[in-house]
Amino acid sequence: MTSPAPYASTSLADLLPAVRYADPQLLAARLEDVRLPLGWWHATPLMEIERVIGAEALSHQVAQALRSLWPHVELGDVVPVLRLLGSPGVEPGKTVAQVAREAGPGVVDGDRVLAAVFGSILDRLHQRGVTPEESDGARVRDAVSVLARWLPADAPAEVRAALAVLQGLEEQPEDEPVPLPVVLAVPEAAGKQAGAQPEYAVLPAPREAFDDDEPAAEAEEPDVVDDPVPSAAPALMAEPFAALTHLVGGWDERALVIAGKRMFTDEPVKLQDLGERFSVSRERVRQLERAVADSLTQWMVADEDGRAFAGHLAAVAERLGTVGQVAEVHALHPDHVRTVAAVGVPLGDVVARLLPSGTLVGSWIVQGDAAALRAVMQEDLLAACGDTPLAWDEAVSLGQRYGVRGEVLADWAADLGRFQVRDGRLLYWGRSLHDRAAAVLALHGKPMSMEDIHEQLADGTAINSMRNQIWTDERFLRVDRNLYGLRAWGGEEYLGIREMIAREIANAGGEAEVNAIAEAISSRFDVSAASVRTNLGGPGFARTRRGWVRVADQPSEQDAPYVPRNDVAGTRRCFVGADGRWWYRVELTADHLRGSGFPVPAGWAAHIGGAPHRDPVPLRHEAGETSLTWRAQPTFGSVKPLLEHIGATAGDQVFLNVTDGHLSALRLPAPPDGLSPETGAARLTGWTAPVTPAEVVEVIARRIGMEPGQEGHALLERLVERGDKDIAELLERALSGAVPAF
């Protein structure tokens, strides 16, 4: 349960104003989570986000976004509240990259320190944790530590019980509700005979504990009850509502308010607020709250109805297993949906919070260590269905190993991460689009058309975007004109009609009959024999004798250079440097850094020696090798080693050049804040020096290969023709600002 905080409605955009203006796709790639609302960073309170995914996961997501999107911005500028609150060992004046770099040599270390910075801000805003200078609680913790170290081994059971209570208080955050254990088991005192019944300490909560506003006097030594706690009963209690109602009927108003407003609610009222309501100190409220919890404990140990209620809790826990949902508790017994009027909450909410060893995590009740269970089950589920969907009965068997019932496994797996149940099987619904496309194919177990895959994804992604990602991912194999499968399945790859013809001729020994080629290809693929014959009559194939063909090998037939529709000077994102070499600009994404291939414009591909349906163009670079292939479109292979070599990160602009088969890359980091439109426009062409509105036209015109002396409107038209709309928009702003208004 999470306490309300002074800034309970604070969203991530309130702490990081930059997210309001960042590219939504870049933000989604780093912050999106299937368990959270779309665009949660704009308005969803951070306390709600923490409740769903935890503060640690939230902090690490924000750290990754800081490092990849704003590495060269001062940390205090991108997180302004840091200048007010501060963070130990962190200088707000240093850039995000500097803070991350000083943490250690790797990305993980940088993310860890940035996550710690953001986590400390959350703690300060939500008033979690105090330092010795901020609270007298530190002295209490020291005293408890001393008692624990010096407590004799033969100390009486009641003394050990009292120490356990103090230790529980010492571990509790200052404004968190007290824990709700129903029975405190105490180790046997030294000298007791083996086989004797264990003792259970009863923590008394006399009625007078609620009757005065002064701090409670030192309590008398607690009684010891020899009655053992009842074992977990298989049957539910007949009338749990009546039993609990009878108990709380003996509480005074303050006890009832504390129970309803702090102990049995998802949004506990602050101690300070209740103290003002009762005209007592916050510490007195804490004492009253402890007295309520102790009253519950004593009732479930010493009272007949209380022991029956404890058995009822054990029966509910037995039915839920390792994990269950609060809604299930409400449905288990007719009494659970009834509201306990005295405390203002349904009985089911009270039961859910009193279950032995249960922890509330959002809408889930988890037995034992919730974080550890989530981590190990997530790992096992991913190992079981990461590549191949898992049959549902096998998934249920896996869940049962951890005590997770089949009835809740689907919801629990979805809450753990990107797992879905489809067609009676559990599959991993990956973060990237091509991961999800591979999951769809694995689920169906047979090749599918692009349209069918797109329909199964049903996530709003444009089909062209999906097609591009599938074309450049080696996991997929094109097996027909519009059918795609997984390469792991094997099978013959469809390369296009011309490539298939060339392969048939090669398999026939270099020469083949036209009718035989048409029959062979049309019988295996969704291609008509007429289309095959039409392609055989085009360039690339030569007649040898009547009805027979071969692949053309004369320069005039086959090796003529490919002429694209737009040359490199007319191709978007291509710019000429001072040395006359053409460079192509790429805006890096996480896919580039993971090693995915990516399409490039035909004009630049032809400029560096590529052509449709030709052999791949081998490219060497400082960190290894890659290649340019041209099937349906020109595509670069992985350049991950080269990007790592130059220290590139997602969001950087990287300029690529190929000269004599050697691939070079220049990294242009994200621009600083406050860049003028003219400087920003020039920067996108690779020009990093500041420019004035009067200079920017000449600079950009020269970078795209235009003659000197261009007018602004002519340059804007050329940029739009090339497809450089981002540069054109900035240039238009710069020029409109430079023209006086009359």
N, C-alpha and C positions, 0 to 999 in steps of 0.2 A: 504494500500500500504506500502511496506517495502523498506526502503532505502538500497542502496548498502552499504557495510561495508568494512573496510580494509581487513577483513578475510572472504570475501563472499564465498570462495570456501572451507572453513574449514569443514571437516567431523567429525563425532563423533570419529572415529579412530584416528584422529589427536590430539584430546583432551584427549582421553582415549586409549593409545596404547595397553592396555591389551585386548581390544576387538578383536584385530587382531589374538590373540592366544587362545581365549576362545573357549569353546565347542559351535559350531554353534547352536545346538539344545537348549542348555541352554540360549543362547542369544536370539534366536527366541522366546522362551517362555516368555521373559520379554520385548522385544523391537519390536516384529513383530506387524504390524498394517495393516489392509486390505487396508487402504488408501495410503500406502507407498510402494515403490519398495521393492522386496525381498532383504534382506541383505543391507538395506539402510545405515546401520551404517558404512560400509566400505568406501564408496566414495561419497554418495549423500551429497551435501552441506547442512549444518544445517539450513541455511536461507531458503532453499526450504522446509525442514521438518517443520520449524516454520510456513511457509506460509500455509501448508496443515492442520496441527493439532494444531498449536499454540505453543508458547514458554512454557506456563505453562504445557501442557500435555507432551511435550518433556522432560521438567525438571523432572517431576514426573516419567516418564518411566526410565530415567537414574538413578534417585534416587533408584528405586526398584532394578535395576541391580547392582548398587554399593553395596547396603546393603546385597543382597542375594549371590552375586558371589565373592566379595572381602571384606568381613567384617573385616578381621584381617590384611589387608594391610593398611599402612599409607595413609591417604587421599592424601597427597602431592606426593606419589609415584604412585598411581593409576590415579591421575589427575595432572600430572607434572606442567601444566601451573598455577595451584593454587599457587605454590611457587613463581611464578613471579608476578602474579596479586594480589594475596591475596584475602581475603573475610572477612568482618567485623565479629569479634567474633569467627572465626574459626581458629584452629591451624592445619596447614598442617601436623605436626608431629604426630598427634593423628590418631589412626586407624579409618576406616569407622564406625566400630561398636561403638567405643567410642563417636564419634561425634553424631551418631544417638541416643545413649543411653542418652547422656546429654541433648538431646532435650526434653525428657519427657518419661513417662512410657510405651507408646505404640508404635507399629510399625508405625502408622499413623504419630505420632509426629516426629519419626526418618526420615521417608520419606520426611516430610515437610521441615525439616531443610536441608537435603541433596539436595532437589529440589531447595531450595533457594540459596544454595551455587553454584549449577550448573547454575541456572538462572542468578546469578550475574556475573558469568564468561561470559555467552553469552552477557549480557548487556555491559560488558567492551570491549569484542572483537568487538562487532557490534556498539560500540559508542552510546549506548542508555542511555539517562539520564545523568545528570551532578549534581555534588554537588555544594553547594554555593561557595566553594573554587575554583572550576574548571571553573566557568562562571559568567559573570556579569548578566546573565539571572535571577539569584536568586534575585538580587535587583529589577529587573523589576517585578517579581512575588510578592515581598513584596509590591511594590508600587501599583500594581493592587488590591491587597487585601485590602490595606488602602482605596483606592478610592471606592471599592465596599461596605465597611462598612459604609462610611460616606456620600454616595450619597443620597441626600434628596429624599423623596418619590415623590415630585413634580418636579423632574429634567426634563428638556426638553427631548423630544424623541430622538433628535440627540445626546445628551450627553449619554443617555442610550445605543444608538446604538454603539457609540465610545467605551464605556466600554465593551460591548459585544465582539467587535472585539479584544480588548486588552486581554480579558479573553480567547478568542479562541487561540490567539498567545501564551499566558502564558501556556496553557495546551499542546501546540504542542511540541514534541521532537525537539531538537535543529536542526537536519538535516533532519527532515521530511518535505515533501511538505506542503504548507499551505492547510487547508481544502477548499473545493469548494462549499460553500453554494451559491445558486443562488439568494435568497432573504432573507434579515434579517428582520423578523417581530419584531416590537417594541411595548412594552406595551403602552397603551394609557396614555397620560400625565394627571396629576391630574387636575380635573376641567372640562375635556371634557364631553359633554353630552352623556348619554347612547344612543346607536344606531348610533352614528357617525361612519364614515368610519375610520378604523385603519390607522395609518401612517406607511410608510415603508421608512427606511433610505436608501438613495442612497450614496454609498461610491465612491466618485469621483476618477478617475484615469486619470488625464490630460496627453496629449501627452508629455508634457515637463517632466513628471516623468521618462521617459525613456531616456532623452536627456543629462543628465549630470552625471558625475561619483562621484559627491560629495553626502554625505548623504542628504536625502530629507529634505527640510525646513519644518517648522511647517505648516501643512495644514490649509487652511481656513475652516471656519465652513461649514459642508456639507449642501447641499440643501435638502429640504424635498419635496418629490413628493407625491401628494395626490391620484395619480392613484392607485387603488387597483390591487393586483396581479390577473391575470385571473384565473378563476377556471379551474380545470383539464378538458381538452377537450377530448371528446370521440374519436375524429378523429385525425389521425396523420397529421403533416404539409406536404403540397404538396412538397416543395423544401427546406428541412432543410439544405442541403449541400450549396445551394446558399446563404442562410442567414448567416451561420457561416463563409463561405469563405469571404463574404463581410466585416464582422466584423474584422477578423484577417488580412485582407488586409490593415487595417490602423495601424497595430502594426509594430514596428521597429524590427530589427534583434534580439536584445536581448530578447524582449518579446516573439518572436516566438520560440527561442531556449529554453527559460525557459518553455514555454507551452509544447513543444514537448519532452523535455528531463527530465522534473521533474513532471509536473502536470498531463499529460495524458499517463503515462507509468507505467509498473509494476516495473521497475528498475530505479528509479530516480537517476540522476547524483548528486554527492555531491555539496553542496554549495561552498566548497573550490575550486573544480575543475572548476566550472563555473566562480568563482571570478578570477581565474588565466587566464581563457580564455578571460574575459572581462576587465582584468586589474583593477578590483575593489575589495573591501573587501567582505568577505562572508556576512556580515550584509547588505551591499548594494544590494547583490543578493537577500537576503531575502526581502528587501523593494521592489525591482522590481517584485518579485514573487507576493507579496501582491497586488501590483498595477495591475498586470494582472488579478488576481482573482476579484479585485474590478471593473475592467473594464467589466468583464463578468456580474457581479451582476448589475451594472448600466444599461448595455445594455438590460438585460432581464426584467428590470423594466420600463425603460424610453423610449425605442425604440420600434417602431411598430413591426419590424421584430423580435426583441428580445423577446417581449411578446408572439409572435406566437411561437417562439422556446421554451419558457418556457412552453407553452401549449403542445407542442410536447413532451417535457420531461414528463409532467404529464400523457399524453396519453400512453407513453411507460411504465411508472411505473404502470399504471392501468392494462395494459395487462400482465405485469410480475407478479403482485400480491406480496405476501410477499417475495418469493424467485424466482429468475430467473437466467439464465446463460448468460454470455456475448455473447455467440454464438447466443442466441435467439435475442438479441438486433440487432446483425448484420443482422439477417434474417427478421426483422420486416419491413424494408423499403429498397428499392433499393439504396437510397443514403447512407445508413449506411456502405456499403462495399466499398464506394469510399474513397480514401485517400485524406485527406486535405493536399495538397502539402506543404503549408506554414509551417505546424507543423510536417509533416511527419508521421501522424498516421491516421487510418481509422476514419471516422466520428462516427462509432459505438462505438469505444473506448472512444471518447469524450463524447458521450451521456451516456454511462454506468457510467462514473465518475461524471456526473452532475445530475444524477437522484435525485430528492428530497428525503431526509431521507435514501438514499441508502448507503450501505457499501459494498465494494468489499472484498470478502473473497475467495481467490484463483480465481476460474472461476465463482464464484457465486456472485450475487448481492442480498443482504439481506436488507429488510426494517426494521429499528429499531435496537434493541439490538441483534446482531447476536449470541453472546455467550449464552444469556438467551434463545433465540429461540431454538438453538441447544440442550441445556440441557433439556428443558421441552419436546421437541418433542421426543428426544431419550428415555426419561423415559416413555412417553405415548406409544410409539411404542413397547417398550420392554414389558410393561404391557399387551398390546393388543395381541402380537404374540409371547411372550417368550416361552410358552408351546405348543400352537396350532397355526398353520399357519392362518393368517388372510385373509379372502376373499378380493379380490382386491377392490370391490366396498366399502367395509367397511373401508379399508385402505384409499381410496380416501376421504371418508367422514371425517375420522379423520384428514387427511391433510387439508381439506377445513376449518376445525375449526380454523386453524392457517393461512389461506389464501394461502396455498400451493396447486398449481394446480396439477391435476392428471397427466398432461403431464410430469412434472418434478419430481413427487413424488418418483419414483423408483430410479432415480439418486441421489436425495437429501437424501433418506433413506440410500443408500449405502455409501454416503459421511459422514453421521452421525455416522455410525458404521457398524457392521457386519449384515446388513439386505440385503436380496436378494428377488427378485421376481421370483418365479418358478411356472409354471403351473397355472398362474392366481391368485396366492396367495402370500402374503408377509410373510416371515418367518425370524426368527432370526438365523443367521449362526454363531453359537458360536465360541469361541476361541479354545476350546479343540476338539479333534477328536471325542470323544463320544458325545459331545454336537451336533456336526454336524450330526453324525449318528442318533441321536434321532430326529433331525429336518427332516432328510430324511424320517424316518418312519412316523413321524407325518404328513408330507406332503402327503404321499401315503395312509395313513390310513389303512394299512393292513400289516401283517407280510411279511418279505422279506428275501431272502437268503443272506448270507454273501457276495457272489459275486455281487449280485444286489446292495446291500448297497454300496459296495466298488466302483462299477461303477458310482453310483450317486455322490459320494464324488468327484471323479476325481481330487484329489489334490496331487497325487504322493505318498500318504501314502502306505506303504507295507500292504498287506491284513492281514498278520500274526499279525502285530502291532495293526491293527484295531480289529481283532478277540480277542486279549488278553484284550483290553480295554472294549469291549462289555461284555465279560465273567465276568469281575470283577465289573461291574457297575449294581447296583440294579434296575436301571430304565428299564433295558431290560429283557425280558422274552423269554426263548427258548420254542417255542411252537411245534417244530417238529425237526427231525434230523438235518435239515439245514434251519430252518425258525425261525426268531426272530421278536418279536413285542415289544411293550411297556407294562410294567407291569400294567400301569394305565388302559389298555384296559381290563384287566382280562383274564380269560381263564386258561386251564390246562397246567401246566408246564411239558415239556418233560425233563426227568432226565437221559435218557440213557436207553438201553434195560433192564439191570439188575435191575435198580431202578424201572422201570415201572412194571416189573414182580413182584417184591416184593410188590409194591403198590396194584396190582390186587389181590394177595394172601391175603394181609391184609384186603382188602375190602370184600373178600369172606369169612372171618372168620378164616383165618389162614391156609386154605387148599383149593386148586382149581384144576379143571381139566385142563390138558395140552392143549387140543384143545380149551377150552373156553378162556384160557389166550391168546393163539396165535391169535384167532379170534378177541378178544377185542382190543388187542394192534395194530394188523395190520390194523384194520378197522379205527382206529383214527389217526395213525401216518404213516409216510413214512418208514415203517419197514415191511419186509416180514414175513409171518408166519413161514417160515423155519428158519429165524434168531432167532426168539423167541424160537423155539423148541431147537435149538442148544445151546442157553444160558441156557435153563432149564436143560440140561444134564450136565452142568459144575458145578464147586464148588460153594457153597452157597445155593444150593437147594437139597432137599432130597425127594425121592419117598416115599409115604405113602401106596399106593395100586396101582393097575394097572391103569395107565393113570392119576394119581393124584400126586400133589407135595405140598411141604410146604417149608418155608424158613428154612435152616439148623440152628440149635441152639446148636449143640455139639461143644466143643472147637476144636475137630479135623477137623470139617467141616468148621467152620466159623471164629474162633478166632485166627487161626494161624497168627503169625506176618507177615506183608508184607515185602518182601525182594526186594528193588529197584535194578535197574540195576547197579547203582553206589552207594556205601555207602557214609556216610557223609565225610569220608576222601578223597573220589574221586570226591567230588562235588565242583563246582566252588564257590568262595567267602565264603567258610566255613573254619574256622581256629580254632585251639585248643589253649586255654589259659594256663597259668601256672598252673591253678587248674584242668586241664584236661577237662574242659567243652568246647563244641563246640559252636562257634558263627558264625552267618551268617551276611555278610556285605551288606548293602543296601545304594545306593547313592540316597539321597533324591531329589525328584522333587516337583513341585507345586502340582501335583496330590496327593502325599502322604500327604502334608500339608492341602489339601482340604478335606481329609478324604476318599479318594478312596481306595478300596482294591487293592491288588497287588499279582501277582503270585510269588511262591518261588520254588526252585529246589526240585525234588522228594526225593533226598538223604537226605536233611536236614528235609523235611517234615516227612519222615518215621522215622528219628532219634528222633523226638519229639513226636511220637505217632500217626501220621496220616497214612491213608491208603485209597486207592481208594474205593469210593462207601460205605464208612463207615460213622458213625455219626460224626458231626463236633467235633473237639478237642477244648473244652473251655479253654481259657487262661485268667488269671487275671494279672493285672499289677498295678503299683502305682497310676495310674490315672483312673482306670476303668477296663473294660473287653473287650475282643475280641474273635475271634475263628479262627481255621484253618479248611477250608472245602476242600473237594477233590472230584470234579466231573470230568470234563474233564482234569483238572490239579489242583495241590494243590494251594490254594489261601488263603492269609491272609486277614482278615477283616480290618476295619479301625483302625489305631493306632494313629490317630490325637491327642487325649488327651495325650497320652504318649509322643509324639514328642513335644507338647507344654510344657509338664512338664519338659523336659530336655533342653528346649530352642533351639531346632534344627531349622535350616533354610535350604532352598533349596541349594543344592550343598554340604551339609555336608555328611560325611560318618557316618552311624549309624550301630553299631553292635548289633544284637539281639541274645538273648539266652533264651531257655525255660528249666527250671528245676522244676520238680514236678508240672507242670501246671502253674508255675509263669513265666511271660514274663519280661525280663530285657532288658534295652537298654542303650548303651554307645555311646555318641556323640563324633565324631572326627572332629573338625572344618577343614575348608579348609587349606591346607598347606601353609606355608610362601613361598615367592618367593625365587628362587635360591637354591631349594632343590636338592641335588645330586641324581643321578639315584638310587644308592644303598639305600639311606635313604628313597626315595620315594617308592621304591619297598617294603621295609620292612613296611612302614607306611600303605600300603594297606592291610597288614595282621593284623593290629592293634598294631604293634610295633612302638612306638613313639620316642624311644631313637635313637640318631645318631649311624650309623654303618659304618664300613669301607668295601671296596669291599671284603676284606678277610673274614669278619664276616657275611656278608649278606647271604651267602649260608647256613650256619649253622642255622641262625635265621629263614629264610623262611622254610627250610626243617622241622625244629621242629614245626613250626606253621601249617603245612599241614599234620602232622602225620607221616613223614618219619623218618627212623632211622638216628642217628648221623653219621657223616663222609661221607656225600654224595658229589659226584663230581658235579661241576657246570652244566655240560651237562646233567647229569641224572636229576637234579632238573628242568632244563628248559623243558626237555621232559615231566616230570610229571605235570608241570604247564600247558603245552599245552593240555595234556590229560584231565585235570580237566576243562579246559575252561578259565583259568586265563591268558588270553593273555596280559592284561594290565600290570600285574606283570612281565610276561615273557619278554616283550619288555624292561621294565626298567632294569631288571636283566641282560639281554643280553648287554645292553649299559654299565652297571657297570662293567661286567666281561671283555668286550672287551677293556675298558679303563684301566683295571688293568693289562692286559697282555702286557709286553714290546714288541715292534715291532722290529724284527731282519731283 
